[in-house]
Amino acid sequence: TDDMERVDRYFYAYRNDYVTAKKRGVLDLAIYYAGFYLNCFRVLFQSKDGKKQRLGVMKKGLIAGRKFRIEK
């Protein structure tokens, strides 16, 4: 329900949450996916505008999280 100007910031939230969940283990990763799909449904049924953009940012964050490698 955030303003469309703020939507792009969610990319980092979804990316970072995925990386953190992956690092913690299978249960946290399952919880991440459950929340991700719940939020997809929220966007589809509760957002008044920019549904495609919102879902796109979420998807890009998820994909980036899968590819993200922490350098030590």
KOLGUTOR-677372 format. One record per residue (C-alpha): residue in three letters; x, y, z. Coordinates in steps of 0.001 Angstrom, whole numbers, padded with zeros to 6 digits, always signed. Layout:
! KOLGUTOR-677372
ALAXYZ...
END
This chain:
! KOLGUTOR-677372
THR+000000+000000+000000ASP+003072+002240-000065ASP+003320+005189-002409MET+004625+004214-005857GLU+007713+006386-005347ARG+008834+004033-002557VAL+008245+000728-004331ASP+011753+000384-005804ARG+013218+000326-002290TYR+011535-002994-001636PHE+013991-004667-004005TYR+016646-004484-001288ALA+014272-005695+001406TYR+013317-008817-000548ARG+016921-009485-001588ASN+018337-009070+001892ASP+015556-011040+003563TYR+016185-013935+001172VAL+019933-013912+001832THR+019349-013830+005588ALA+016782-016646+005456LYS+019072-018777+003306LYS+021899-018276+005756ARG+019710-019316+008717GLY+018428-022545+007182VAL+015607-024412+005513LEU+012868-023418+007969ASP+013588-019698+007597LEU+013734-020095+003823ALA+010308-021785+003876ILE+008946-018939+005995TYR+010430-016421+003552TYR+008673-018082+000606ALA+005368-018256+002475GLY+005607-014548+003250PHE+006663-013748-000299TYR+003622-015443-001814LEU+001322-013969+000807ASN+002611-010530-000131CYS+002061-011313-003825PHE-001593-012039-003069ARG-001829-008832-001041VAL-000514-006842-003975LEU-002932-008509-006374PHE-006002-008010-004225GLN-005303-004900-002141SER-003144-002578-004254LYS-005006+000094-006104ASP-002261+000897-008609GLY+001077-000331-009928LYS+000446-004021-009368LYS+002766-005049-012184GLN+005564-002777-010957ARG+005171-003912-007351LEU+005268-007602-008268GLY+008215-006972-010589VAL+010257-005382-007810MET+009445-008266-005485LYS+010437-010833-008117LYS+013688-009025-008926GLY+014564-008913-005232LEU+013940-012647-004873ILE+016058-013475-007929ALA+018846-011173-006808GLY+018795-012822-003381ARG+019265-016231-004952LYS+022285-015000-006911PHE+023749-012800-004170ARG+027080-013920-002722ILE+028501-012406+000431GLU+032195-011665+000073LYS+034353-012240+003105
END
